[in-house]
């Protein structure tokens, strides 16, 4: 949670992921930062109200984020809403979490500590094809 936005952007680009777990100093999961949250940081809210954005040609909102990427903390933009199950949870609980939050990642916890991540793609492959 004390990492900055630059770290998240690097992970989004380098790992080609759409969501990053955010942990505290003890390794406890405290939230997630999604690619969508990153875009929301970049775009002023009034732009989301407009239907036709074609006249806008500059990327000043993105440039402003890049200027501040080392001073914007993940704890400021993370969501505390995420799918999670305990390490000993049955597969049906994982399926319920995917469905409940309509997400592609389910975090596996041991207590509050992040123990792993199950992706929807891997879960479906395991359940239906392996």
Residue pairs with C-beta under 8 A, 6 or more apart in sequence:
1 22
1 23
1 24
1 30
1 31
1 73
1 74
1 75
1 78
2 25
2 73
2 74
2 75
3 22
3 73
3 74
4 69
4 70
4 71
4 72
4 73
4 74
5 38
5 41
5 65
5 68
5 69
5 70
5 72
5 73
5 74
5 77
6 69
6 70
7 74
8 20
8 33
8 38
8 74
9 38
9 69
11 17
11 20
12 18
12 20
12 35
12 38
18 34
18 35
18 104
19 32
19 33
19 34
19 35
19 103
19 104
19 105
20 32
20 33
20 34
20 74
21 29
21 31
21 32
21 82
21 107
21 114
21 117
22 29
22 30
22 31
22 32
22 33
22 74
22 75
22 78
23 29
23 30
23 114
24 30
26 113
27 113
27 114
28 111
28 112
28 113
28 114
29 82
29 84
29 107
29 109
29 112
29 113
29 114
30 75
30 78
30 80
31 74
31 75
31 78
31 79
31 80
31 82
32 78
32 79
32 82
32 105
32 107
33 74
33 77
33 78
33 79
34 79
37 77
37 78
37 79
38 77
40 77
41 65
41 72
41 77
42 61
42 62
42 64
42 65
43 61
44 61
47 53
47 56
47 61
65 72
81 101
82 101
82 103
82 105
82 107
83 97
83 98
83 100
83 101
83 103
83 105
83 106
83 107
84 97
84 106
84 107
84 108
84 109
85 93
85 94
85 97
85 106
85 107
85 108
85 109
86 108
86 109
86 110
87 108
87 109
87 110
87 115
87 116
89 108
91 123
91 127
94 106
94 118
94 123
95 123
95 127
97 103
97 106
98 104
98 106
98 120
98 123
103 120
104 119
104 120
104 121
105 117
105 118
105 119
105 120
106 117
106 118
106 120
106 123
107 114
107 116
107 117
107 118
108 114
108 115
108 116
108 117
108 118
109 115
